[in-house]
Amino acid sequence: MAKIGYARVSTLDQHPETQVEALTAAGCQEVFTDHGVSGTKASRPELDRCLAYLRRGDQLVVWKLDRLGRSVSHLVHVVEDLRHRGVQFTTLTEQLDTTTAAGRLMFHILAGLAEMERELIRERTLAGIERARAAGRLGGRKTVMSQERVRVASAMLAEGRPVSEVAKVLGVGRATLYRALPIGERRMAS
């Protein structure tokens, strides 16, 4: 049985030395390190190499659960895949150890709580967006096509000037101009 470590830092200015030292002190013979790679990415070069390297009877060790990934579904998927392959999983900080029934239970409880937290954040975000819409505030960038500019564009198009020329005069793209025009004028402009 080999202990294999995995370390990750999200940005290039962060340093993985603390994690690597802790993993080495925990008895890891090999440590794979992703440097400057977000935990939200399911596929990471060194994680992929690490997972391919693991064999039945090995133990994957990470410094902290969030180093393996931030997505609960990804975490659960990786740990379940390891279990099916006969590979154990341990975290040093949270002291999760899937070699025990209690460790497996705790992992699933933490994963479930994290998933619930993400859903609550999503619900609050959607509720905030709905409140903003009800108050007349729309998300996104403000349009450059004021009502006055739309009137000028309509007048120019009615004179028979091409859409590309009108867009250039107003300093906007053709798509922006088309979106700002009333539907009936869009057909005339095409």
Secondary structure, DSSP 8 states (H G I E B T S, - for coil): --EEEEEEESSTTS--HHHHHHHHHTT-SEEEEEES--TT-S--HHHHHHHHH--TT-EEEESSHHHH-S-HHHHHHHHHHHHHTT-EEEESSS--BTTSHHHHHHHHHHHHHHHHHHHHHHHHHHHHHHHHHHTT---S---S--HHHHHHHHHHHHTT--HHHHHHHHT--HHHHHHHS-HHHHHHH-
